[in-house]
Every structure is written in C-alpha cells, then in structure tokens.
C-alpha cells in the first residue's frame, strides 16, 4: 500500500521542489520542531531554517513564526498550510498506505513548492530521505540535505499522555534518531 500511495501522490502532482529544499538547507543551521507540549517553552531555541513536523506548524504560527518547511503525512495540518505553501513554505508530503484519501484531498490544494516522500522505493518526483514519523523524518531530511547543525525542539519520546499507537511510533523515532546521533 505504501508503493500505491507513492504512485498516487506522483500522479496527483508533478511538483518537485527538491532542489529548492536542498538549497535552503545545505550548509545552514536547521531547527526541527516536533509537536510535543514542550514546543512552546523551547521556541526561543530556534535558529536557522525552521522545519515543522506536521501540526507543530500551527503552534509555530500561534507564536508568530512561519516555518520554512513542513514535513507532514497530512494528518495534522490545516488550511493554514495551503496559505503558507502559496507564500513559499515548502511542504514535504509523505505518502504511506493509510493516507491515500488525504493525498487526494490535499495535494491539489498545494500550489507552492512541494516535495513528495515515501518510506519505500524512490522514483521520479518521490524521495526517501529516511525516518518513520513526521518528526524523525524531518531530522533525517535535514541531515541528508547537509544541514550544518540540527537543533531538535518540541520532541518528547517519553510522553505518557499520548495514545498507545503514538507511543509505539515514539519508540521507533527514538531508535532511528539514535542511529544518526540524536536523542529525543
């Protein structure tokens, strides 16, 4: 189903802002913002290019910060993402087996820079930078594209208040981030 989702996304848009994304990140400091409750208190640590993991973009907007990039599987964004994208925010849309309906709904609305990703085989305008959840995918993307340093804020892999499925995702996020030298 992941491959089918990636093919669906590729058929919905020919957009490919991967070179723009690479130029934005390469050699620059990046802050990846997760959507844990601690994000609000850590916003002052933001430096450089701002990458929001999915719904963290809404928190940043509430604080008066427009993210440069949003990494999303489309389950936590809202209409603000369409406006941000029109104004130049790069939306990195992840296609996976259970978000095909969201791909069909959201991709036609994004008229600005878009990069498509998959956790499967990359092809045409669909990339695989690594990672599993929106947050750790954002960190993998920043590392793959040559960020000079990566600051991670708004991550809490030990949050006891998230549902069990999310706790499982956080376990994998922790493992994957540890593989590339980061803690959460």
N, C-alpha and C positions, 0 to 999 in steps of 0.2 A: 504493500500500500504506500510505503514511503516513495518508491520509484514512481508510482502512478501519480502521487501528489506533486512530485517534482515536475513530471511531464505536464500535468495540468497547469501548474504555475507558468512553465515555459511557454505554453500555448496561449496563456492569457495576456502575456506581455513580452515584448521584445526588449524591454528596458534592460540596460546593463551599465550601471554606474560604478562598476568595479574599479576602473582606472581612477575615477574621481575619488572614490573611497580610499584607495591606496595612496593617492597624492595627499589627501587630507591627513592621513595617519603617519605615513613613513617619516621616521626621524623626529617625531614630535611626542611630547608627553601626552598621555591619554588618561582620563578618569572614566572608569566603568562604574555605572551606578545601578545597583540592584534595587529591588523594591521592598526590602525588609523595613520594618518600622524604624530602625536606626538611621535610615537615609536622611531624614530631616535634620538630625543632630550632627551629621557628618558632612553636610553640604559645603561647609566652609573649607573642606579639604580639596575641593575641585581645582584641578589645574589642567591646562591644555585643552585638547579635544574632548568633548563630553559625549560619551556613549551611554544611552539609557537602555536598560534591559526592560523591554515591554512597558508595563504600567508605571515604571519609575519615571517615564517621561511626564506623566500627569503630575507627579509630586514635584518634579523639577519646574514645570510650568507654574505651579502654585507658588513657588519660591522665586519666580521671575527669571528662570534660566531656561533658555531654549536649547535642547540637545542638538548637537551636530549630526548625530546618528542615533537611530532607534533600531535595536535588534529585537525582532518580535516573531512569534508564531501566530500572531493576530488574536490571541485570546485575552489580552489585557489592554489593548489600545482603544481609543475612542475617536470621535470625529476630529479632535484636535490634531491627530496625526495627519489627516488629509491636508489641513491648513499648513502645518509645519512642512510637510513634503512639498507643497506648492511653493513655499518660500525657501526651499533649498535643503531642508533636513533630509539626509539620506536614510531611507527606510530599508533595512536588511530583513527581508521576509523569508522565514524558514518554512519550507513545505514538508509536512510529515503526514502519515497515514490518516490521522484523525482531524485534520484541519482543512480538508478539501473545500467544504462549504464556505469556510471563512476566506479561503483564497479566492473563490468565485465571487464573493461579495466585495472584498476589499481591494484586490489588485486593480480592477477597472477604475477605482476612485483615486488611485495614486498617479498623479500627473507629473510629479517631480522625479528626482533621482531614486532609483530602486535597484537593489541587488537581491537576487534570489539565492537561497542556500538550501542544502539538503544534508542529511546525515548519510546518504548513500553515494552512489557514483556521480561525480560532477559531469556535466555535459553542457554544450552550447553556452547559455547565459545563466547556468545554475552552478554554484560553487559549494565546496565543502571545506570550510576553514577549521573544522573540529568543534568539539564540545557537544553538550547534550541539552541543557536547559538554556533559556534566553541569556541568563547572566554569565554562565561559564562560556557559552558560545561567543559572547561579546569579548571576553578576555582572550579566548583563542584567536579571534579575528584580529584584535589589536596586536597580539604577538606575531601572528602570521604576516601581517602587513607592515611590520617593522617599527612599531612604536618605540620611542627612545626609553620610555618608562611607562609603567602601568600602575595607577593607583586604583584600588578597589574600595568602593564605599557602598553602604546600603546592602551588605551581604550578611546573613546570619544563618549559617548552616545548622545551627543548633536550636532554631526557633521551635519551641514546643507547642506553639499555638497554631501551626499550620496543619492541614489535614494529612492523614497518613500517606496518601499518594504523593503529596508535595514533600513530605519528609523523605520518602524514597528518592525523589529527584535531588534533594539536597545532599543526600549521602553520595550520589553519583557525582554531583557538582564538586563536592569536597575532594573526592578521589581524582577526578580529572584535573582540577586546578592544582592539586599536589603534584601531579605528573609533570606540570610545566613550571613548578616552583612558586605557586601562590597558595595562600591559606584563606579559608573562609570560616 
